[in-house]
Amino acid sequence: MSFIEYCFAAIKRWIIFLLLVLSLSAITAQDTIPIRQPIDTSAVDTITMDTIVIRAIQSKIRNIPRSVYLSNPIVSFKKTKARTKAFHKFKVPSFWINENVLNINFNEAAFVNWKAGGDNAIAAAGNLKFIKNYKFRYIQWDNDLEFRYGLNAQEGRKIRKTEDLIRITSTFGYRRDTISNWYYSVKANFNTQFSNGYKYPDRSTPVSTFMAPGYLFLGAGTSFIPEGKKINLYISPITQKITFVQDQTLANQGAFGVKKAVFDSEGNVVSPGEKVFMEFGFLITNTWQKQIFENIFLDHRVNLYTDYLQKFGNIDVDWELNIKLVVNKYIQTTIGAQLIYDDDIKFNEILAEDGTIVDSGGPRIQFKQLLGVGVAYTF
C-alpha cells in the first residue's frame, strides 16, 4: 500500500468516528430552556410557553347560601322624594364660632273695674348679644359684645329704667400642647351704661351716666378651659382696673372711688375732682353654661377683684345667674339675679345746706332680680 492510499484510509476512519460521536450526542442531549416570554394578564387560563400547562377544572358550587342573591342590582326611584331645601355647596370648615342672639322680654298687668285695686303697668327689656370665638389646636380667642336696656311704665308715674348695660369682653389664650386644658391668657373687659340713672322719684340729679362709671380691666394670667364643657376659669395675678367718671359733677363728689374735688368755705370748687381712678390687683373670673334639664339652661358669671395697693383683701364682687326655660325656638322665659358689692360705691351720703358732702356714706350690697317672658331670635 502506497503512502497516499494509507493517508486516505486514515482520513476515512476519522470521518466515520466523528459521525458516530455526533450521532450519539444527538440521541442523549436535552432540550435547551426556552426564553421566558412576558405574560399577558388578559389571556386565557392556558398559556403556551413551549410547554402546555392545563389547569384543573373548578367544581361548581352546589349549595348556595340564602344571603347570596344572583340577580343583578336594580336602581329604583319610586320612593325618591323631591328636594324641599335648596342645595348648599360644600364649604371649607371654619374655626370660628358665631352666635348672635336677640331677646325681648315683656311683663304686663292690666285692670278694668278691679275691685281689689291696682295700677296698669308694662315692662320691656331687650338683650342683644354677639359672640365670636376662634379655636384651633393651641389657640383660643373668645369675644363677647352685649347690650341690655329695659324700661318700666306704670299708670300714674313716668317711665323708669330697669336695665342698662354695655359690656365688651375679649380673652386670648395659648397652650403648649393639645392635651392640656390650661392656657396662657390675656384678658380685656369693659362695661358702662347707655343713659342717666336716677334715685327715683328724684329725676333732677343723676347718680350715674354714660362712662360714669365706666370700668376697664386689662390683665394677664392663666385660663382653665376643659374640652367639651362650656366652662372658663380665668386667674390673673396682674390686672389693671381703671374706673372712668367722665361726668364732672359726679367726679367732684368723688363718686365710684375717684378723688373728689376740693371746695372752699363757700362751697366753690378749688380743685376739680379727678375723672380716672387706677387700681392694680388680683382678678378671678368664671363663666359656666350647663343644661340642667330638657329645655332648662343655666348661665353663670362671676368676677372677683381685690386691689394690692390700697385695700388688699377687700373683694369687689360681681355675680350674675340666669336660668332660661325654653318653650320652643322663639319663646322662652328668663329668671335672672345679679349681686354687686364694690367698696368704692357709697350709699346714704349726707349733704350740708350749701350742697357740700358731710358724710359720703358707705358701701352696700346691690341686688337685682328679673323675671320675663319673651321672644328670642338667633341669627
Secondary structure as UniProt FT lines:
FT   HELIX           3..28
FT   TURN            41..42
FT   TURN            66..67
FT   TURN            78..79
FT   STRAND          96..109
FT   TURN            115..116
FT   STRAND          121..136
FT   TURN            137..138
FT   STRAND          139..154
FT   TURN            155..156
FT   STRAND          160..174
FT   STRAND          182..192
FT   TURN            200..201
FT   STRAND          208..209
FT   TURN            210..211
FT   STRAND          214..224
FT   TURN            227..228
FT   STRAND          231..244
FT   HELIX           248..252
FT   TURN            253..254
FT   HELIX           255..257
FT   STRAND          262..263
FT   TURN            265..266
FT   STRAND          269..271
FT   STRAND          276..293
FT   TURN            294..295
FT   STRAND          296..307
FT   TURN            312..313
FT   STRAND          315..326
FT   STRAND          331..341
FT   TURN            343..344
FT   STRAND          350..351
FT   TURN            353..354
FT   STRAND          357..359
FT   STRAND          366..378
//
